[in-house]
Amino acid sequence: MFSISMDEMQKWLRNYDRRRLRHNPDTPNELWASSKYATQNMTWEEVSEIFISELDMTFGAAINSLKKLWKSYKIAGRTGEFRGDTAWKITQIQDALGIEKSIFPELEGMDVYDRAINGRGGSITQRGKGS
């Protein structure tokens, strides 16, 4: 069984943007490259405007959602709340973006990690103001 400690998650969150951006904030880091979208020779501004139809939002909005979901996951872990739904949403967004998927103990035994292979999975929606 694989589990994520709070320290590991905090390190991942802190390094999330570092992996995405190098010293120059306009140049995305190749370690954070998407396997679904050709982001290697694009500035972050260009990458953030790519529309992800699977999520019905832009790449930048999806990254923002990931940051918020990771924070929710961390808070739920501290308070002892169920966080399987948050973990599922994180993996679905990561899959849609074509970035490395995190492994969560809450999702053990679910087919969420096979989604790219067999095409199963749900959808993620982002609600704006007024929703």
Secondary structure as a PSIPRED ss2 file (coil, helix, strand):
# PSIPRED VFORMAT (PSIPRED V4.0)

   1 M C   1.000  0.000  0.000
   2 F C   1.000  0.000  0.000
   3 S C   1.000  0.000  0.000
   4 I C   1.000  0.000  0.000
   5 S C   1.000  0.000  0.000
   6 M H   0.000  1.000  0.000
   7 D H   0.000  1.000  0.000
   8 E H   0.000  1.000  0.000
   9 M H   0.000  1.000  0.000
  10 Q H   0.000  1.000  0.000
  11 K H   0.000  1.000  0.000
  12 W H   0.000  1.000  0.000
  13 L H   0.000  1.000  0.000
  14 R H   0.000  1.000  0.000
  15 N H   0.000  1.000  0.000
  16 Y H   0.000  1.000  0.000
  17 D H   0.000  1.000  0.000
  18 R H   0.000  1.000  0.000
  19 R H   0.000  1.000  0.000
  20 R H   0.000  1.000  0.000
  21 L E   0.000  0.000  1.000
  22 R C   1.000  0.000  0.000
  23 H C   1.000  0.000  0.000
  24 N C   1.000  0.000  0.000
  25 P C   1.000  0.000  0.000
  26 D C   1.000  0.000  0.000
  27 T C   1.000  0.000  0.000
  28 P E   0.000  0.000  1.000
  29 N C   1.000  0.000  0.000
  30 E H   0.000  1.000  0.000
  31 L H   0.000  1.000  0.000
  32 W H   0.000  1.000  0.000
  33 A C   1.000  0.000  0.000
  34 S C   1.000  0.000  0.000
  35 S C   1.000  0.000  0.000
  36 K C   1.000  0.000  0.000
  37 Y C   1.000  0.000  0.000
  38 A C   1.000  0.000  0.000
  39 T C   1.000  0.000  0.000
  40 Q C   1.000  0.000  0.000
  41 N C   1.000  0.000  0.000
  42 M C   1.000  0.000  0.000
  43 T C   1.000  0.000  0.000
  44 W H   0.000  1.000  0.000
  45 E H   0.000  1.000  0.000
  46 E H   0.000  1.000  0.000
  47 V H   0.000  1.000  0.000
  48 S H   0.000  1.000  0.000
  49 E C   1.000  0.000  0.000
  50 I C   1.000  0.000  0.000
  51 F E   0.000  0.000  1.000
  52 I E   0.000  0.000  1.000
  53 S C   1.000  0.000  0.000
  54 E C   1.000  0.000  0.000
  55 L C   1.000  0.000  0.000
  56 D C   1.000  0.000  0.000
  57 M E   0.000  0.000  1.000
  58 T E   0.000  0.000  1.000
  59 F H   0.000  1.000  0.000
  60 G H   0.000  1.000  0.000
  61 A H   0.000  1.000  0.000
  62 A H   0.000  1.000  0.000
  63 I H   0.000  1.000  0.000
  64 N H   0.000  1.000  0.000
  65 S H   0.000  1.000  0.000
  66 L H   0.000  1.000  0.000
  67 K H   0.000  1.000  0.000
  68 K H   0.000  1.000  0.000
  69 L H   0.000  1.000  0.000
  70 W H   0.000  1.000  0.000
  71 K H   0.000  1.000  0.000
  72 S H   0.000  1.000  0.000
  73 Y H   0.000  1.000  0.000
  74 K H   0.000  1.000  0.000
  75 I H   0.000  1.000  0.000
  76 A H   0.000  1.000  0.000
  77 G H   0.000  1.000  0.000
  78 R H   0.000  1.000  0.000
  79 T H   0.000  1.000  0.000
  80 G C   1.000  0.000  0.000
  81 E C   1.000  0.000  0.000
  82 F C   1.000  0.000  0.000
  83 R C   1.000  0.000  0.000
  84 G H   0.000  1.000  0.000
  85 D H   0.000  1.000  0.000
  86 T H   0.000  1.000  0.000
  87 A H   0.000  1.000  0.000
  88 W H   0.000  1.000  0.000
  89 K H   0.000  1.000  0.000
  90 I H   0.000  1.000  0.000
  91 T H   0.000  1.000  0.000
  92 Q H   0.000  1.000  0.000
  93 I H   0.000  1.000  0.000
  94 Q H   0.000  1.000  0.000
  95 D H   0.000  1.000  0.000
  96 A H   0.000  1.000  0.000
  97 L H   0.000  1.000  0.000
  98 G C   1.000  0.000  0.000
  99 I C   1.000  0.000  0.000
 100 E C   1.000  0.000  0.000
 101 K C   1.000  0.000  0.000
 102 S C   1.000  0.000  0.000
 103 I C   1.000  0.000  0.000
 104 F C   1.000  0.000  0.000
 105 P H   0.000  1.000  0.000
 106 E H   0.000  1.000  0.000
 107 L H   0.000  1.000  0.000
 108 E C   1.000  0.000  0.000
 109 G C   1.000  0.000  0.000
 110 M C   1.000  0.000  0.000
 111 D H   0.000  1.000  0.000
 112 V H   0.000  1.000  0.000
 113 Y H   0.000  1.000  0.000
 114 D H   0.000  1.000  0.000
 115 R H   0.000  1.000  0.000
 116 A H   0.000  1.000  0.000
 117 I H   0.000  1.000  0.000
 118 N H   0.000  1.000  0.000
 119 G C   1.000  0.000  0.000
 120 R C   1.000  0.000  0.000
 121 G C   1.000  0.000  0.000
 122 G C   1.000  0.000  0.000
 123 S C   1.000  0.000  0.000
 124 I C   1.000  0.000  0.000
 125 T C   1.000  0.000  0.000
 126 Q C   1.000  0.000  0.000
 127 R C   1.000  0.000  0.000
 128 G C   1.000  0.000  0.000
 129 K C   1.000  0.000  0.000
 130 G C   1.000  0.000  0.000
 131 S C   1.000  0.000  0.000
